[in-house]
Amino acid sequence: MLTIDGLVLPTPAALKMSYESVGRMETTADGALAADRLAVKRRVSLTWRGLGRTEAAQVLSALTDGVLLTVALPDPKAGAQASLTMILVSLDADLMTVESGGSPGCCRDITAVLRER
């Protein structure tokens, strides 16, 4: 189950979690690589497919209404549900149909990328 700020969203068709090392790397005078890792942050890619107008609006609103999002989702590393504070990195909505009068119909897919704060 996926929730954003307490709102239960439709189950995504795909959920990909990756882990990024945050810090700095530099090459020293002797050619060696020196790295300082400050943290490991989770990056989540979510994709919903074939959503109707109401569901698409719900997903898009949940992802864009706040700057910091409280996201509860399955975490494969923890082996359990995790609650994370995340920010929206990118959001794409691909419309499959446009109804007469210009209103959006159903969405082919919505893809969101979130990054742990």
N, C-alpha and C positions, 0 to 999 in steps of 0.2 A: 504494500500500500504506500502511496506517495501523498504527502500533504505539504502544502506551502502555507505558512502562517495559519495553520490549523484547518485549512480548507482541504477536504479530500478531493483529489483530482482524478479524472479518468486514468486507468492504468495505461502507462506508455507502452507502445509497441517495442521500443528498444530503450535500454538504460545502459550506458557505458560509463564506468568510473575509471579514471586514471589518476595517477599520483605524480605531483610535480615537486621537484626539489627547489626550494626558494633560497637564494643566497647569492654568492658571487664567486666567480672563478677568474683567475688571472694566471698568466704565464710569468714565471720568475725569470731572473736574468740568466740562470743556467738552463733554461728551457723546460723546467719542470712545471707541472700544473698544480697550482695551489687553489683549494676550494674551501669556502666557509659555508656550511649548510645552516641556515637559520631555522628552517622548518620544512615539513613535507605537507603540502596542501592537496586536497582532493579536488578534482575537476570532473564534473558530471555532464554528460551529453544525454539529453532526453528527446525521444521522438515519438510523437503521436501521429497516427494515420487514420484517415477516413472519419474525422470528427464532423458532426453536424454543426450548424451555426451556433447553437446554444453552448455546446461543449467547447467549441473553439474559443468563443468569447470568454468562457470561464477560465480556460487555461491561459489565454493571453492576458487577461486582467490579473490573475494571480501572479504572473511572472513580472508584470510591469507596474503594479500598484505601489510597490515599495522599493527602496534602495537596498536595504539589507533584508534578506528573506530567511525565515526560519523554515528549513526544509527537513522533513523526516522521510527517510528512504532506506532501503536495504543496503547495507555496507558489506561487501564481500570480505574485506579484511577483518572486520570485527565479527563477522558471522551473525550479525543481528541488525535490527533496525537502529539507525543512527539519527540524531537530531543535530543539524549543522546550520551555522549562520553562513549564508552564501550571498554572492552578488551575481547579477545577470551579466554575462560577457557578450552573448549574442543571441538573437532570436529571429528565426525565419518562419514565415507562414506562407505556404504554397497553396493558393486557391485552386480548386478543381473546377468549380462552377461559379458563375456569376449570374444571379437571377435577373429577370427583366426588371428594369428600373435601376440597375446597378448595385443591388444589395448582394453581399457575399453569400454564396451557398455553402456547400460543405468544403472542408479543407482536405486537400490531398495529404498534406502532412504539416506538422509544426515541429520545428527542431529548436531546442534551447540548450545553451551551454552555460553552466553555472560554475563558479569557482569559490572554494571555501575562503572565508574571510581570514 
